[in-house]
Amino acid sequence: QDRYFPTTVASDPPLGQLGTGKARIDTLRTFGTDREDVALHKYFKIGPEGQYSLAFAVEFYNIFNRHAFADPVSSLGSNFGQVLGLAGSPRTGQFEARFRW
């Protein structure tokens, strides 16, 4: 089975006729997302009476690099009901150093 839901429940009505089903599938639930973000910060006071400060920071988004599947194709056609990709962003990170005077 390469479909996320049974695709036989939907079809195109004949030309010029209205369908008998719902206009949309409102009970279709898609995939959830799990994502963990982490940030570490460290501050140092330097100089006489701590008048200067130095800050270091490291931040990572989606630290465990969890994948989130895209929603299934909802338009009728050859790919109807298939999940064709991923959603969300991969793990990213940034480093920061800041000097204040």
CNS distance restraints for C-alpha pairs under 8 A (distance, minus, plus):
assign (resid   2 and name CA) (resid  82 and name CA) 6.61 0.50 0.50
assign (resid   3 and name CA) (resid   7 and name CA) 7.39 0.50 0.50
assign (resid   3 and name CA) (resid  80 and name CA) 7.85 0.50 0.50
assign (resid   3 and name CA) (resid  81 and name CA) 5.11 0.50 0.50
assign (resid   3 and name CA) (resid  82 and name CA) 4.78 0.50 0.50
assign (resid   3 and name CA) (resid  83 and name CA) 7.33 0.50 0.50
assign (resid   4 and name CA) (resid  72 and name CA) 6.71 0.50 0.50
assign (resid   4 and name CA) (resid  81 and name CA) 5.51 0.50 0.50
assign (resid   4 and name CA) (resid  82 and name CA) 5.84 0.50 0.50
assign (resid   4 and name CA) (resid  83 and name CA) 6.85 0.50 0.50
assign (resid   5 and name CA) (resid  81 and name CA) 6.04 0.50 0.50
assign (resid   6 and name CA) (resid  81 and name CA) 7.54 0.50 0.50
assign (resid   7 and name CA) (resid  80 and name CA) 7.00 0.50 0.50
assign (resid   7 and name CA) (resid  81 and name CA) 6.21 0.50 0.50
assign (resid  11 and name CA) (resid  76 and name CA) 7.35 0.50 0.50
assign (resid  12 and name CA) (resid  19 and name CA) 7.57 0.50 0.50
assign (resid  12 and name CA) (resid  76 and name CA) 7.53 0.50 0.50
assign (resid  13 and name CA) (resid  17 and name CA) 6.24 0.50 0.50
assign (resid  13 and name CA) (resid  18 and name CA) 6.37 0.50 0.50
assign (resid  13 and name CA) (resid  19 and name CA) 5.33 0.50 0.50
assign (resid  14 and name CA) (resid  18 and name CA) 7.88 0.50 0.50
assign (resid  30 and name CA) (resid  71 and name CA) 6.04 0.50 0.50
assign (resid  30 and name CA) (resid  72 and name CA) 7.67 0.50 0.50
assign (resid  31 and name CA) (resid  68 and name CA) 7.21 0.50 0.50
assign (resid  31 and name CA) (resid  69 and name CA) 6.43 0.50 0.50
assign (resid  31 and name CA) (resid  70 and name CA) 7.61 0.50 0.50
assign (resid  31 and name CA) (resid  71 and name CA) 7.18 0.50 0.50
assign (resid  32 and name CA) (resid  68 and name CA) 7.27 0.50 0.50
assign (resid  33 and name CA) (resid  67 and name CA) 7.94 0.50 0.50
assign (resid  33 and name CA) (resid  68 and name CA) 5.69 0.50 0.50
assign (resid  34 and name CA) (resid  66 and name CA) 6.63 0.50 0.50
assign (resid  34 and name CA) (resid  68 and name CA) 7.54 0.50 0.50
assign (resid  35 and name CA) (resid  61 and name CA) 7.82 0.50 0.50
assign (resid  35 and name CA) (resid  62 and name CA) 5.04 0.50 0.50
assign (resid  35 and name CA) (resid  63 and name CA) 7.56 0.50 0.50
assign (resid  35 and name CA) (resid  64 and name CA) 7.53 0.50 0.50
assign (resid  35 and name CA) (resid  65 and name CA) 7.75 0.50 0.50
assign (resid  35 and name CA) (resid  66 and name CA) 6.46 0.50 0.50
assign (resid  36 and name CA) (resid  61 and name CA) 6.63 0.50 0.50
assign (resid  36 and name CA) (resid  62 and name CA) 4.95 0.50 0.50
assign (resid  36 and name CA) (resid  63 and name CA) 5.82 0.50 0.50
assign (resid  36 and name CA) (resid  64 and name CA) 6.90 0.50 0.50
assign (resid  37 and name CA) (resid  59 and name CA) 7.62 0.50 0.50
assign (resid  37 and name CA) (resid  60 and name CA) 5.76 0.50 0.50
assign (resid  37 and name CA) (resid  61 and name CA) 4.43 0.50 0.50
assign (resid  37 and name CA) (resid  62 and name CA) 5.35 0.50 0.50
assign (resid  37 and name CA) (resid  63 and name CA) 5.91 0.50 0.50
assign (resid  38 and name CA) (resid  59 and name CA) 5.76 0.50 0.50
assign (resid  38 and name CA) (resid  60 and name CA) 5.27 0.50 0.50
assign (resid  38 and name CA) (resid  61 and name CA) 6.50 0.50 0.50
assign (resid  38 and name CA) (resid  63 and name CA) 6.93 0.50 0.50
assign (resid  39 and name CA) (resid  57 and name CA) 7.22 0.50 0.50
assign (resid  39 and name CA) (resid  58 and name CA) 5.79 0.50 0.50
assign (resid  39 and name CA) (resid  59 and name CA) 4.24 0.50 0.50
assign (resid  39 and name CA) (resid  60 and name CA) 6.35 0.50 0.50
assign (resid  40 and name CA) (resid  57 and name CA) 5.59 0.50 0.50
assign (resid  40 and name CA) (resid  58 and name CA) 5.40 0.50 0.50
assign (resid  40 and name CA) (resid  59 and name CA) 6.42 0.50 0.50
assign (resid  41 and name CA) (resid  55 and name CA) 7.19 0.50 0.50
assign (resid  41 and name CA) (resid  56 and name CA) 5.78 0.50 0.50
assign (resid  41 and name CA) (resid  57 and name CA) 4.35 0.50 0.50
assign (resid  41 and name CA) (resid  58 and name CA) 6.67 0.50 0.50
assign (resid  42 and name CA) (resid  55 and name CA) 5.72 0.50 0.50
assign (resid  42 and name CA) (resid  56 and name CA) 5.27 0.50 0.50
assign (resid  42 and name CA) (resid  57 and name CA) 6.38 0.50 0.50
assign (resid  43 and name CA) (resid  53 and name CA) 6.95 0.50 0.50
assign (resid  43 and name CA) (resid  54 and name CA) 5.85 0.50 0.50
assign (resid  43 and name CA) (resid  55 and name CA) 4.43 0.50 0.50
assign (resid  43 and name CA) (resid  56 and name CA) 6.51 0.50 0.50
assign (resid  44 and name CA) (resid  53 and name CA) 5.53 0.50 0.50
assign (resid  44 and name CA) (resid  54 and name CA) 5.08 0.50 0.50
assign (resid  44 and name CA) (resid  55 and name CA) 6.23 0.50 0.50
assign (resid  45 and name CA) (resid  50 and name CA) 4.82 0.50 0.50
assign (resid  45 and name CA) (resid  51 and name CA) 7.14 0.50 0.50
assign (resid  45 and name CA) (resid  52 and name CA) 5.90 0.50 0.50
assign (resid  45 and name CA) (resid  53 and name CA) 4.50 0.50 0.50
assign (resid  45 and name CA) (resid  54 and name CA) 6.46 0.50 0.50
assign (resid  46 and name CA) (resid  50 and name CA) 4.91 0.50 0.50
assign (resid  46 and name CA) (resid  51 and name CA) 6.67 0.50 0.50
assign (resid  46 and name CA) (resid  52 and name CA) 5.18 0.50 0.50
assign (resid  46 and name CA) (resid  53 and name CA) 5.70 0.50 0.50
assign (resid  46 and name CA) (resid  54 and name CA) 7.36 0.50 0.50
assign (resid  47 and name CA) (resid  51 and name CA) 5.87 0.50 0.50
assign (resid  47 and name CA) (resid  52 and name CA) 5.78 0.50 0.50
assign (resid  51 and name CA) (resid 101 and name CA) 6.71 0.50 0.50
assign (resid  52 and name CA) (resid  99 and name CA) 7.40 0.50 0.50
assign (resid  52 and name CA) (resid 100 and name CA) 5.69 0.50 0.50
assign (resid  52 and name CA) (resid 101 and name CA) 4.77 0.50 0.50
assign (resid  53 and name CA) (resid  99 and name CA) 5.84 0.50 0.50
assign (resid  53 and name CA) (resid 100 and name CA) 5.23 0.50 0.50
assign (resid  53 and name CA) (resid 101 and name CA) 6.77 0.50 0.50
assign (resid  54 and name CA) (resid  97 and name CA) 7.28 0.50 0.50
assign (resid  54 and name CA) (resid  98 and name CA) 5.71 0.50 0.50
assign (resid  54 and name CA) (resid  99 and name CA) 4.59 0.50 0.50
assign (resid  54 and name CA) (resid 100 and name CA) 6.45 0.50 0.50
assign (resid  55 and name CA) (resid  96 and name CA) 7.86 0.50 0.50
assign (resid  55 and name CA) (resid  97 and name CA) 5.61 0.50 0.50
assign (resid  55 and name CA) (resid  98 and name CA) 5.02 0.50 0.50
assign (resid  55 and name CA) (resid  99 and name CA) 6.46 0.50 0.50
assign (resid  56 and name CA) (resid  95 and name CA) 7.66 0.50 0.50
assign (resid  56 and name CA) (resid  96 and name CA) 5.64 0.50 0.50
assign (resid  56 and name CA) (resid  97 and name CA) 4.58 0.50 0.50
assign (resid  56 and name CA) (resid  98 and name CA) 6.53 0.50 0.50
assign (resid  57 and name CA) (resid  95 and name CA) 5.77 0.50 0.50
assign (resid  57 and name CA) (resid  96 and name CA) 4.95 0.50 0.50
assign (resid  57 and name CA) (resid  97 and name CA) 6.47 0.50 0.50
assign (resid  58 and name CA) (resid  93 and name CA) 7.30 0.50 0.50
assign (resid  58 and name CA) (resid  94 and name CA) 5.82 0.50 0.50
assign (resid  58 and name CA) (resid  95 and name CA) 4.50 0.50 0.50
assign (resid  58 and name CA) (resid  96 and name CA) 6.28 0.50 0.50
assign (resid  59 and name CA) (resid  93 and name CA) 5.43 0.50 0.50
assign (resid  59 and name CA) (resid  94 and name CA) 5.34 0.50 0.50
assign (resid  59 and name CA) (resid  95 and name CA) 6.50 0.50 0.50
assign (resid  60 and name CA) (resid  91 and name CA) 7.07 0.50 0.50
assign (resid  60 and name CA) (resid  92 and name CA) 5.73 0.50 0.50
assign (resid  60 and name CA) (resid  93 and name CA) 4.14 0.50 0.50
assign (resid  60 and name CA) (resid  94 and name CA) 6.56 0.50 0.50
assign (resid  61 and name CA) (resid  91 and name CA) 5.66 0.50 0.50
assign (resid  61 and name CA) (resid  92 and name CA) 5.35 0.50 0.50
assign (resid  61 and name CA) (resid  93 and name CA) 6.11 0.50 0.50
assign (resid  62 and name CA) (resid  66 and name CA) 6.73 0.50 0.50
assign (resid  62 and name CA) (resid  89 and name CA) 7.76 0.50 0.50
assign (resid  62 and name CA) (resid  90 and name CA) 6.65 0.50 0.50
assign (resid  62 and name CA) (resid  91 and name CA) 4.83 0.50 0.50
assign (resid  62 and name CA) (resid  92 and name CA) 6.95 0.50 0.50
assign (resid  63 and name CA) (resid  91 and name CA) 5.65 0.50 0.50
assign (resid  63 and name CA) (resid  92 and name CA) 7.55 0.50 0.50
assign (resid  64 and name CA) (resid  91 and name CA) 7.22 0.50 0.50
assign (resid  65 and name CA) (resid  90 and name CA) 5.80 0.50 0.50
assign (resid  65 and name CA) (resid  91 and name CA) 5.04 0.50 0.50
assign (resid  66 and name CA) (resid  90 and name CA) 7.64 0.50 0.50
assign (resid  67 and name CA) (resid  86 and name CA) 6.89 0.50 0.50
assign (resid  67 and name CA) (resid  87 and name CA) 7.51 0.50 0.50
assign (resid  67 and name CA) (resid  88 and name CA) 7.49 0.50 0.50
assign (resid  67 and name CA) (resid  90 and name CA) 7.60 0.50 0.50
assign (resid  68 and name CA) (resid  86 and name CA) 5.68 0.50 0.50
assign (resid  68 and name CA) (resid  87 and name CA) 5.34 0.50 0.50
assign (resid  68 and name CA) (resid  88 and name CA) 6.28 0.50 0.50
assign (resid  69 and name CA) (resid  83 and name CA) 7.24 0.50 0.50
assign (resid  69 and name CA) (resid  85 and name CA) 6.20 0.50 0.50
assign (resid  69 and name CA) (resid  86 and name CA) 4.35 0.50 0.50
assign (resid  69 and name CA) (resid  87 and name CA) 5.51 0.50 0.50
assign (resid  70 and name CA) (resid  83 and name CA) 6.28 0.50 0.50
assign (resid  70 and name CA) (resid  84 and name CA) 6.96 0.50 0.50
assign (resid  70 and name CA) (resid  85 and name CA) 5.42 0.50 0.50
assign (resid  70 and name CA) (resid  86 and name CA) 4.74 0.50 0.50
assign (resid  70 and name CA) (resid  87 and name CA) 4.83 0.50 0.50
assign (resid  71 and name CA) (resid  83 and name CA) 6.21 0.50 0.50
assign (resid  72 and name CA) (resid  80 and name CA) 7.50 0.50 0.50
assign (resid  72 and name CA) (resid  81 and name CA) 5.23 0.50 0.50
assign (resid  72 and name CA) (resid  82 and name CA) 5.12 0.50 0.50
assign (resid  72 and name CA) (resid  83 and name CA) 4.41 0.50 0.50
assign (resid  72 and name CA) (resid  84 and name CA) 7.13 0.50 0.50
assign (resid  73 and name CA) (resid  79 and name CA) 6.43 0.50 0.50
assign (resid  73 and name CA) (resid  80 and name CA) 5.17 0.50 0.50
assign (resid  73 and name CA) (resid  81 and name CA) 5.14 0.50 0.50
assign (resid  73 and name CA) (resid  82 and name CA) 5.63 0.50 0.50
assign (resid  73 and name CA) (resid  83 and name CA) 6.43 0.50 0.50
assign (resid  73 and name CA) (resid  84 and name CA) 7.62 0.50 0.50
assign (resid  74 and name CA) (resid  80 and name CA) 5.84 0.50 0.50
assign (resid  74 and name CA) (resid  81 and name CA) 6.18 0.50 0.50
assign (resid  75 and name CA) (resid  80 and name CA) 5.98 0.50 0.50
assign (resid  76 and name CA) (resid  80 and name CA) 5.26 0.50 0.50
